[in-house]
Amino acid sequence: VTTRLDALRAELSTEEIQAKLDSTSNRIGIEMSRWAKDLTLEYSQNPLRIDLRHLTVVADADEGPVPMDRMGGGKNWVGYHLLAHFGLHQWFVTQQRPTPRFLMLDQPTQVYYPAERYEEADVKTLTDEDRDAVQGMFNLIFTVVEELAPRFQVIVTDHADLTSDKRFQKAIVERWRGDVKLVPIDWLSEGTVTA
């Protein structure tokens, strides 16, 4: 009985809990660092980690830790948020943790499309650099889903339309444009809700 009690106490010790958190964070950071290079994000050549105390992504650069709010602009912020989500979900799935096996992303490419171009958000309207970034973002989404298949799903609602990407086109379930809405117009009671 004493041996079992000592083992339980050891599992609950602050040091043991912190060691497990550090180990998990490091493993997630390894994957985030790998993916950041694919997205060519600022500080992607440095080891990355999730700072659990401040709930942010940190790059451990030569000059010291660089938190996400100092890692450039929109492209980097969106990219690092994606990396953190994917890193956590990959760990949850591979460790068989009881968490939802899907991630819902709403307009992850919004930073690349000014509001006036949302209706026709074809990747052809972007600069070469932005086009590569949007393509890279969706390549990462497909890569993570394929690595975790069939145990993880990503649902994306976005204005972007990568017309020359067969994998992207095959993944489209519905195009909500014009009169096609998430909630069909004929479901709405006359005079109660406007589309």
C-alpha positions as CSV (number, residue, x, y, z in Angstrom):
1,V,0.0,0.0,0.0
2,T,2.8,2.4,0.9
3,T,4.6,1.8,-2.4
4,R,1.4,2.5,-4.4
5,L,0.8,5.6,-2.3
6,D,4.4,6.8,-2.9
7,A,4.0,6.2,-6.7
8,L,0.7,8.2,-6.8
9,R,2.4,11.1,-4.8
10,A,5.3,11.1,-7.3
11,E,2.9,11.3,-10.2
12,L,1.2,14.3,-8.6
13,S,4.4,16.1,-7.6
14,T,4.8,19.6,-9.0
15,E,8.2,18.7,-10.5
16,E,6.8,15.7,-12.2
17,I,3.8,17.6,-13.7
18,Q,6.1,20.4,-14.9
19,A,8.5,17.9,-16.4
20,K,5.6,16.3,-18.3
21,L,4.4,19.7,-19.5
22,D,7.9,20.7,-20.6
23,S,8.3,17.4,-22.5
24,T,5.0,17.8,-24.2
25,S,5.6,21.4,-25.1
26,N,9.0,20.5,-26.5
27,R,7.5,17.7,-28.7
28,I,4.8,20.1,-30.0
29,G,7.5,22.7,-30.6
30,I,9.5,20.4,-32.8
31,E,6.5,19.9,-35.1
32,M,5.7,23.6,-35.1
33,S,9.3,24.4,-36.0
34,R,9.2,22.0,-38.9
35,W,5.9,23.5,-40.3
36,A,7.1,27.1,-39.8
37,K,9.9,26.5,-42.3
38,D,7.4,25.3,-44.8
39,L,5.4,28.5,-44.4
40,T,8.6,30.6,-44.4
41,L,7.4,32.6,-41.4
42,E,9.6,35.2,-39.7
43,Y,11.8,33.4,-37.1
44,S,11.0,30.1,-38.7
45,Q,14.8,29.2,-38.5
46,N,14.5,29.2,-34.7
47,P,13.1,26.6,-32.3
48,L,9.5,27.3,-31.5
49,R,7.4,26.5,-28.5
50,I,4.1,27.3,-26.8
51,D,4.6,29.4,-23.7
52,L,1.9,27.9,-21.5
53,R,2.1,30.7,-18.9
54,H,1.4,33.5,-21.4
55,L,-0.5,31.4,-23.9
56,T,1.5,32.5,-26.9
57,V,4.0,31.1,-29.4
58,V,7.6,31.9,-28.7
59,A,10.7,31.7,-31.0
60,D,13.9,31.0,-29.1
61,A,16.2,33.2,-31.1
62,D,19.9,34.0,-30.5
63,E,18.9,37.3,-29.0
64,G,16.5,35.6,-26.6
65,P,12.8,34.6,-26.6
66,V,10.6,36.4,-29.1
67,P,6.9,36.2,-28.4
68,M,4.4,36.0,-31.2
69,D,3.3,39.7,-30.9
70,R,6.8,40.7,-31.9
71,M,7.1,38.3,-34.9
72,G,6.0,40.6,-37.7
73,G,2.5,41.2,-39.1
74,G,-0.6,39.3,-40.2
75,K,1.0,36.5,-42.2
76,N,3.1,35.5,-39.3
77,W,0.3,35.8,-36.7
78,V,-2.0,33.7,-38.8
79,G,0.7,31.2,-39.5
80,Y,1.8,30.8,-35.9
81,H,-1.8,30.5,-34.7
82,L,-2.2,27.6,-37.2
83,L,1.0,26.0,-36.0
84,A,-0.1,26.1,-32.4
85,H,-3.5,24.6,-33.2
86,F,-2.0,21.9,-35.4
87,G,0.7,21.1,-32.9
88,L,-1.8,20.7,-30.1
89,H,-4.2,18.7,-32.2
90,Q,-1.5,16.4,-33.4
91,W,-0.5,15.7,-29.9
92,F,-4.1,15.2,-28.8
93,V,-4.7,12.7,-31.6
94,T,-1.4,10.8,-31.3
95,Q,-1.7,10.5,-27.6
96,Q,-5.4,9.5,-27.9
97,R,-6.6,12.4,-25.7
98,P,-10.3,12.9,-25.3
99,T,-10.6,16.1,-27.3
100,P,-12.6,16.9,-30.4
101,R,-10.9,15.6,-33.6
102,F,-11.7,18.6,-35.7
103,L,-10.7,22.2,-36.1
104,M,-12.9,24.9,-37.6
105,L,-11.1,27.8,-39.3
106,D,-13.0,30.9,-40.4
107,Q,-11.3,32.9,-43.1
108,P,-7.6,32.1,-42.4
109,T,-6.6,33.9,-45.6
110,Q,-8.4,37.1,-44.6
111,V,-5.1,38.9,-44.1
112,Y,-4.3,38.5,-47.8
113,Y,-7.6,39.7,-49.2
114,P,-8.8,43.3,-48.8
115,A,-12.5,43.5,-48.0
116,E,-13.5,44.8,-51.5
117,R,-12.1,41.6,-53.1
118,Y,-13.8,39.1,-50.8
119,E,-16.6,38.1,-53.2
120,E,-14.1,37.1,-55.9
121,A,-11.2,36.0,-53.8
122,D,-9.3,34.1,-56.5
123,V,-5.6,33.5,-55.6
124,K,-4.7,35.0,-59.0
125,T,-5.6,38.5,-57.6
126,L,-2.7,38.3,-55.1
127,T,1.0,39.2,-55.4
128,D,3.3,36.3,-56.0
129,E,4.5,36.4,-52.3
130,D,0.9,36.4,-51.0
131,R,-0.2,33.7,-53.5
132,D,2.7,31.5,-52.3
133,A,1.7,32.2,-48.6
134,V,-2.0,31.3,-49.2
135,Q,-1.0,28.1,-51.2
136,G,1.5,27.2,-48.4
137,M,-1.2,27.7,-45.7
138,F,-3.5,25.2,-47.5
139,N,-0.7,22.9,-48.2
140,L,0.0,22.8,-44.5
141,I,-3.6,22.1,-43.7
142,F,-3.7,19.2,-46.2
143,T,-0.4,17.9,-44.8
144,V,-1.5,17.8,-41.2
145,V,-4.9,16.2,-42.1
146,E,-3.2,13.6,-44.2
147,E,-0.6,12.8,-41.5
148,L,-3.4,12.3,-38.9
149,A,-6.0,10.7,-41.3
150,P,-8.6,9.5,-40.6
151,R,-8.5,10.8,-37.0
152,F,-8.6,14.5,-37.7
153,Q,-10.6,16.9,-39.8
154,V,-10.2,20.6,-40.6
155,I,-13.2,22.6,-41.7
156,V,-12.4,25.9,-43.4
157,T,-14.8,28.6,-44.4
158,D,-13.0,31.1,-46.6
159,H,-13.3,33.4,-49.6
160,A,-10.1,32.0,-51.2
161,D,-10.5,29.8,-54.2
162,L,-7.3,28.1,-55.4
163,T,-8.7,27.3,-58.8
164,S,-5.5,25.5,-60.1
165,D,-5.1,23.3,-57.0
166,K,-6.9,20.0,-57.7
167,R,-6.7,18.9,-54.0
168,F,-8.2,22.2,-52.9
169,Q,-11.0,22.0,-55.5
170,K,-11.8,18.4,-54.5
171,A,-12.1,19.4,-50.9
172,I,-14.7,22.0,-51.5
173,V,-18.1,20.9,-50.2
174,E,-20.1,24.1,-50.9
175,R,-19.5,27.5,-52.5
176,W,-21.6,30.1,-50.6
177,R,-21.8,32.8,-53.3
178,G,-24.7,35.0,-54.5
179,D,-28.0,33.4,-53.4
180,V,-26.3,30.2,-52.0
181,K,-26.0,30.8,-48.3
182,L,-25.1,28.7,-45.2
183,V,-28.7,28.9,-44.2
184,P,-30.9,28.6,-47.4
185,I,-33.1,31.6,-48.1
186,D,-36.2,29.4,-48.3
187,W,-35.7,28.4,-44.7
188,L,-36.2,31.9,-43.5
189,S,-39.7,33.0,-42.5
190,E,-40.9,35.9,-44.4
191,G,-40.3,39.2,-42.5
192,T,-38.5,37.6,-39.6
193,V,-34.9,37.4,-40.8
194,T,-33.2,39.2,-43.7
195,A,-30.4,37.5,-45.7
